[in-house]
């Protein structure tokens, strides 16, 4: 589980390199200008032209009939599951999926929905595992109504689901009468890494969303897409959860700016992640998982120091990383980290291990 970084002591040095998460990105000056220039209205009443423009653009990008603007990706997951499922239903998802590990038990607490965890390397389950987990439908069984995937898989190491597997999973789910959902928090990282358009990756999925607060650098917002009927029903849950907004065009403008200026540059984050992985791998005792996108996971067992201890030593050197378990750490590249920052982080890790 990812814990929030502890509040640093008063004498802690300033943060020089923030690799804690791509959620740490800050809006650029140009993004702030776009926000201030946004035309706004009442989003809840459908009168905010900037929100409408974002939703239209996202529906086209994702290949869906309609889309809706929400404050966060977690709310996209919550609204989607509540729309697809009824209390007592089951969702099939990977055992490391965000909906299971990092949303405060929201599926159960708010929807009475249980999540059946599926195993698989790299945060992905395969077709055989999914098929084996599908139970016969009978009056005493738990109704299985939804299959969910996470593109890219966060705890799986930022891995990209191959297109063939995505399509096979969707076909199996639909053949057994289940709906499909794609947690697309870092979907565009997968798009940039593979060259496969988002609409192709999302084809066959009844709902899909994209987060703008990670590598795309917006301060707030995510967009959930699906059929017109799905989005219409999802609006009821958006209202129930308090996710309807007013002059949300200010935030939607940041998302539109990100689509125009921050997508292609995700390749820089991937290149920096690869450079970071190479540097960390040269430090004795650190074992690195080869990154596919912008997430670099490393094992500290060989150093004799737990991930949290090394994270604390790095913080004292002005570098932030995440401790994801007793021995597992994570560093996440994003638009606020350049190649010089990567060099600083590697040097700080080398010193922390040797100290």
Protein Blocks (a to p, Z undefined) as FASTA:
>chain_A
ZZddddddfklccdfbdckbmklpccdfklmmmmmmpccddfknopafklmmmmmmmmmm
nopabdcddfbfklmmmmmmmmmpcehiacdddfkbmklmmnoommmmmnopacdddede
hhiacfklmmmmpccddfkbccdfbdcdddddfknoopacdfklmmmmmmmmmmnopacd
ddfklmmmmmmmnopafklmmgoiabdcddfklmnopabdcdddddfklmmmmmmmmmmn
opaccklmlmmmmmmmmmmmmmmmmmmmmmmmmmmmmmmmmpghiacdddfblbccddfk
lnopafklmmmmmmmnopacddfbjklccddddfkbcfklmmmmmmmmmmmmmZZ
